[in-house]
Amino acid sequence: MDDYEDNSRYWLNEEPETVSTERNVFRYYPEAGRLQVSLPDYEAFGRETRRGKTVGVYIPALTPEAKELIRRALRL
């Protein structure tokens, strides 16, 4: 990927658009081209809020096949 930008710490530099559901938290970082899907945030040791396990998708790297699979999975 010749046009790859190193945005390895994008979550520290950009405020995401966030939507929470009962089972997931979606965070979209448009400048970095990243979408994160997490389990819900939780409190560790009763005092510190932590992010649930997270998977990140680098949107510009998605192939047409990957985009079509996502469309089918979401029924778009």
C-alpha positions as CSV (number, residue, x, y, z in Angstrom):
1,M,0.0,0.0,0.0
2,D,1.9,3.0,-1.3
3,D,-0.6,5.5,0.0
4,Y,-0.6,4.2,3.6
5,E,-0.5,6.9,6.2
6,D,0.9,6.0,9.6
7,N,-2.0,6.9,11.9
8,S,-1.0,4.4,14.5
9,R,-2.2,6.6,17.3
10,Y,-5.2,8.1,15.6
11,W,-7.5,7.6,18.6
12,L,-5.3,10.1,20.6
13,N,-5.5,12.8,17.9
14,E,-9.1,12.6,16.7
15,E,-12.4,12.5,18.5
16,P,-14.6,9.7,17.0
17,E,-18.2,9.7,16.0
18,T,-19.6,7.2,18.5
19,V,-22.7,5.1,18.6
20,S,-23.5,2.5,21.3
21,T,-25.8,-0.4,21.2
22,E,-26.7,-2.9,23.9
23,R,-23.8,-5.2,22.8
24,N,-21.4,-3.0,20.8
25,V,-19.8,0.4,20.6
26,F,-19.0,1.8,17.1
27,R,-16.3,4.5,16.9
28,Y,-15.6,6.1,13.5
29,Y,-12.5,8.2,12.9
30,P,-13.1,9.8,9.6
31,E,-9.7,11.6,9.3
32,A,-7.9,8.3,9.9
33,G,-10.3,6.2,7.8
34,R,-10.8,3.8,10.7
35,L,-13.9,2.1,12.1
36,Q,-13.6,0.4,15.5
37,V,-16.2,-2.1,16.8
38,S,-15.9,-2.9,20.5
39,L,-17.6,-4.8,23.3
40,P,-19.2,-2.3,25.7
41,D,-17.0,-0.2,27.9
42,Y,-16.7,-1.6,31.5
43,E,-15.4,-0.5,34.9
44,A,-12.2,-2.1,36.0
45,F,-11.8,-2.6,39.8
46,G,-14.9,-0.5,40.3
47,R,-13.3,2.8,39.4
48,E,-11.7,3.0,36.0
49,T,-13.7,2.9,32.7
50,R,-12.0,0.8,30.1
51,R,-12.8,0.0,26.5
52,G,-14.1,-3.5,25.7
53,K,-12.2,-5.7,23.3
54,T,-11.9,-3.9,20.0
55,V,-11.4,-4.7,16.3
56,G,-10.4,-1.9,14.0
57,V,-11.0,-1.7,10.2
58,Y,-8.8,0.5,8.0
59,I,-11.5,1.5,5.5
60,P,-9.3,2.6,2.6
61,A,-7.8,-0.9,2.4
62,L,-11.1,-2.6,1.9
63,T,-11.4,-4.4,-1.4
64,P,-14.6,-4.4,-3.4
65,E,-15.3,-8.0,-2.2
66,A,-14.9,-6.9,1.4
67,K,-17.2,-4.0,0.9
68,E,-19.8,-6.3,-0.7
69,L,-19.6,-8.8,2.2
70,I,-20.2,-6.0,4.7
71,R,-23.2,-4.7,2.7
72,R,-24.6,-8.2,2.6
73,A,-24.0,-8.8,6.3
74,L,-25.7,-5.5,7.2
75,R,-28.4,-6.1,4.5
76,L,-27.7,-2.6,2.9
